[in-house]
Amino acid sequence: MSDYPEPINNDDLALETARPKLKRPPLYRVLLLNDDYTTMEFVIDVLQSIFHHSEEKAAQIMMHVHQKGAGVCGVYTREVAETKVEQVVQYAQQNQHPLQCTMEPDSDSDGE
């Protein structure tokens, strides 16, 4: 008999690493609302400067807002969406435009 313990045979051990199931944070759509006073050029400026859209994409979103009454600028986590809304409202006020911006839960993301 030996004084040393027998070596562990790893083939007999079932090791399971516990991976926590992380839930994705809920996402929110940031929307611009149409009004009769804000210029199309200013809306495009907002979409490019705050939401970083190309000129072409900004023009598409602006036309959607103009024709449908509202348009999605982007989908973000709650904190980012709130910040974007604040930036738009502040920028519009500084430039004397009544442009309104809001956010709503994104129905396409359920947090999973």
HUTA-V843518 format. One record per residue. PHI is phi in degrees with one decimal (none if undefined). PSI is psi as a letter, one per 40 degrees, with the letter a starting at -180 (999 if undefined). Layout:
BEGIN
PHI&PSI, PHI&PSI
END
This chain:
BEGIN
none&h, -95.9&i, -82.4&e, -98.1&i, -68.5&i, -68.7&i, -65.1&i, -79.2&h, -92.8&h, -64.9&e, -66.8&d, -88.6&e, -96.4&h, -106.2&g, -94.0&h, -120.7&h, -85.1&h, -77.9&h, -106.9&h, -65.5&h, -84.4&h, -88.9&h, -90.2&h, -70.2&i, -67.1&i, -63.9&i, -106.6&i, -130.4&h, -88.4&h, -100.0&h, -120.6&i, -97.9&i, -108.7&h, -71.5&i, -143.7&i, -89.7&e, -120.3&d, -69.3&h, -73.9&i, -61.2&d, -63.0&d, -67.3&d, -61.8&d, -62.4&d, -58.6&d, -59.9&d, -64.2&d, -80.6&d, -79.4&d, -95.1&d, -103.4&e, 59.7&f, -86.0&i, -67.4&i, -59.3&d, -65.0&d, -65.2&d, -61.1&d, -65.4&d, -62.9&d, -64.7&d, -58.3&d, -64.5&d, -62.7&d, -60.3&d, -62.4&d, -84.6&d, -104.4&e, 97.7&e, -160.4&i, -154.0&i, -82.3&h, -90.7&d, 174.5&i, -124.4&h, -142.0&i, -66.0&i, -55.4&d, -63.6&d, -67.1&d, -61.5&d, -60.7&d, -64.1&d, -61.7&d, -59.8&d, -60.7&d, -62.3&d, -64.0&d, -62.3&d, -64.6&d, -63.3&d, -63.9&d, -63.8&d, -60.2&d, -101.1&e, 55.9&f, -117.0&i, -85.3&e, -52.6&h, -110.0&i, -135.8&i, -143.5&i, -137.5&i, -147.5&i, -58.3&i, -84.1&h, -67.5&e, -78.3&e, -116.8&h, -107.9&e, 82.3&e, -91.6&999
END
